[in-house]
Amino acid sequence: MKVAVLDYGINNLGSVRRALADLGADVEIAAHPDALGEARRIVLPGVGAFGEAMTRLRAEGWVEALREQVLVRGTPFLGICLGMQVLATSSEEAGFHEGLGLVPGRVRRLDALGCSLRIPHVGWNEVRFMEAATLFRAIPQATDFYFVHSYAFEPDSAETVCATTTYGATLTAAVRVGHIFGTQFHPEKSSRAGRQVLKNFLEYGPC
């Protein structure tokens, strides 16, 4: 199966590419929107600031291409860490920024969501998921995953949330709207459970 991993200049591609390839995916590092056309799955990794990410995505034509591939053609999509956050309608990180708007909601700093612990949140944290959550098939409840973030996704609808984690407050750990998925944690850095999340994404829907 051909999987396109977006390269827009501020993401961690190596570990994501290796994890997907180890699962048997035919991984293409997509450096231009035209590369998405033949992909059966799209993965958007991300590290860094929301505003810079959206500036790059817009400037290089990714926004229109993603909407075409994901919303019109129905290609399953997975956003990881910042890649999940940019799915939101907007972010409050360093001012106001519009996101892709694929999952209605906003991104807010952890302390604005009630977290009184050290920021950024870095390390392994227990994740609890909805029993029917596609990404967590064959994974035990309350499994630890690896997080690195100062901001978190606050969806408009609770139905969008398919997993949460507790770090001084209850935070969104994963979202889903139809064939659009996002994880705040890094599955590619989360050992066996993380690989299972990626495997579940690859196996979702028609292959």
Residue, then its C-alpha position, 0 to 999 in steps of 0.5 A: m500500500k502506498v503511503a504519502v508522508l508529507d514533507y513541509g519542512i518542519n516535521n520529523l520524517g525519519s522515524v515515521r517513515r521507518a515505522l510505516a516501512d517496517l509494517g510493510a507500507d510503500v512509503e513516499i516522502a511527499a515533497h510536493p502536493d502532486a505526490l499525493g495523487e496515488a497515495r492510499r493513505i496520507v500521514l502528516p507528522g509535525v513538530g514546532a509551532f502551529g502558525e509556522a506549520m500553517t504558513r508553510l502548508r499554505a505557501e506550498g499548496w498543501v491546503e488545497a491538495l489535502r482538502e481535495q485528497v481527504l474530503v473529495r477523494g476520501t483518502p484516509f488521513l492521520g495527523i501526528c502531534l502538530g499534524m493533529q493540531v493543524l486539523a483544528t479550526s484555529s489555534e491560540e499559539a502565539g496569537f490567532h491562527e486558522g487551521l485546516g478546519l478538518v476537525p472542528g475545534r481549537v488548540r489551546r495551551l495546556d494551562a489554559l485547559g486546567c493543567s497545573l503541571r510542568i509545560p511542556h508535557v514530555g514523556w510517557n502517559e497513560v491513554r484511555f480510549m473509547e472501546a470501539a476506537t479504530l486506532f486502538r484495536a488490539i491495544p490494552q486500555a490505559t496503555d502508555f504512549y509518548f507525548v511532547h507538547s505544550y498545546a492540546f486540541e479542544p474539539d467542538s464536539a465530544e464525539t470527535v474525541c476517541a482517546t484522552t490522557t490525564y496530565g494535570a487535566t483531561l486532555t485530548a489524546a486522539v481524534r477522529v472524524g470519519h476517515i480523518f484521524g489524529t494522535q497528540f502522542h507520537p505512535e512512531k516513538s511509542s514502542r509496540a503499542g504505537r506500531q499497533v496504532l499505525k498498523n490499525f490506521l493502515e488496515y482501516g477501510p479498503c486497502 
